[in-house]
Amino acid sequence: MALTFQLKDFDGPLDLLLFLINKEKLDIKDIFVSQITDQYISLVRSASDLDMDEATDFLVMAATLLEIKSRAMLPRPPKVDEGEEDPEAALIRQLEEYKRFRETADAMKQFEKAAGNLFTKLPEEYPLPPQETELVGLTLEGLTAAFLRIWQRKPAMEEEPAEVNRYAPRDIRRDEHNVQDCMEELRFMLRKGRMTFDEAFSLAPTREEVVTRFLALLELLKLGETHIEQEGIYGEIVLYPGRREDTPEENE
């Protein structure tokens, strides 16, 4: 049964050769001891859509196959240039490389086809993070100085007699402060409308209390539940509930 085909159905001469090899179920290296060469040349000659501009590569391959077949029928002359690759070996190498590319391309098409049956989850929309807190009416230096003033208070638990045995056993109290509890306490204290920065801390706070309450205060500032004002560089720092724009401006 004669084969009917169009050259445009193949992606070049290597594609046509590989088609014939697969049809005959041959190994690539056996093409020159089979009828593949004759089939290829016959098909190219009888192709109904043979266009000289588009079929140049097919004709070049046909000429290469004829050259290899002719050389196989004649005694092999001694090789002059050892660096020149044998046409037969070169064609086999090209076919093997092309076969690997075809197999890779077919595998990628299968992946693409399988991906078409998958439904991906759209990216979730996350709320934007809170805006950066501006210290309006308060400098960073002023806030730092106020924090250090509280930090330098003598904690009640650290009060000791003038003469004390530093190596004697002592009780270590566990500090129960945490940021969430301190935030609730500060919210309750701000219900009266205002309070000073010093009033946010106890008279003799522990180091842990100072750090925890200061973090709670910064969190309330970030959430917009309070704002801070200070008159002058070394003036008193006052905390107010809500954002700064929530409070009516004073008439000048």
Secondary structure by P-SEA (a helix, b strand, c coil): cbbbbbccccccaaaaaaaaaaaaccccccccccaaaaaaaaaaaaccccccccaaaaaaaaaaaaaaaaaaacccccccccccccaaaaaaaaaaaaaaaaaaaaaaaaaaaaaaabbbbcbbbbcccccccccccccaaaaaaaaaaaaaccccccccccccccccbbbbbbbcccaaaaaaaaaaaaccccccccccccccccaaaaaaaaaaaaaaaaaccbbbbbcccccbbbbbcccccccccccc
